[in-house]
Amino acid sequence: MPDPLVRLRIRAAALAPEDGIAVCAGVLLAAVDDPEGVAEAPHARALARELADRLLAALDAEARGDPLAACWRPVFRLRRHPRLTPLQFALAGLNAQFGYDVPLALIGSTARLSGGELGAVEREFHRAAQPLLLALDDAVHDWLAPHWSALRVADPLTHLVGVWNADRARQEALTSCRLYAQLAERPTGAAEFTEQLAARAGTVAALLLTPLTHPQ
């Protein structure tokens, strides 16, 4: 099967540029394509492939009418809303990835190899997740620079952007990885924890995707 990043690039190219899912895919692909990002970081690139695979799976689930993780529901439900900006979708996508996809993808592979040993989990986070999350955050700033520069203090969008904090999101992602690793071999506890992660990220996504009174 082709590389998930290749498949995501093909699927995204078929979407309208203003489609919220195209925006989320564009941020991930921009982070991977940046020569100063994860191009030379094999563990981070492998994690990016898993994030691409998860976004493709969500696209397929939506097409079948299957339920989506709570963190992605607002993004898919509002993906064509005329009063939402690319910046909002980019941040909502990062929120879903930092808050849900990264812990599940990282621990899904690491815990099996390490038995959930926290030192191994943290090492994998710092060599895979940390550079990817930094590259994703940089991609938002670079790819959507015109939107950042156009923000004014009184704009509703300025206040929505304030909901998102990349440093806090990275720390919360690491904390989630640590907790999930300890629950990975307890099916009931792990399932409840991942539902809570998805719900929490979904709440933030709904805030970030509040429609603006006027198009930006």
Number of C-alpha atoms within 10 A of each C-alpha: 4 7 12 18 22 13 15 22 17 11 15 20 13 9 13 12 13 16 21 27 26 22 27 25 22 21 27 28 21 18 27 24 14 15 10 11 21 24 14 12 15 12 18 25 21 17 20 26 21 20 22 23 17 17 21 19 13 19 18 12 13 15 9 9 9 11 10 16 19 20 28 25 20 22 26 17 11 19 19 14 14 13 14 24 20 21 24 23 27 28 27 28 26 25 24 25 26 23 27 27 25 26 25 21 19 22 24 16 13 22 21 13 12 14 14 22 15 17 11 15 24 17 13 18 25 14 14 22 27 18 19 27 26 16 23 28 21 18 23 23 17 14 18 16 12 11 14 16 9 10 15 11 8 8 14 16 24 14 14 16 17 9 12 18 12 17 12 10 17 18 13 15 24 22 14 22 28 20 17 26 27 19 19 20 14 11 10 10 14 17 14 11 17 20 16 15 23 20 19 17 24 24 13 19 27 17 16 27 23 16 18 15 11 10 9 14
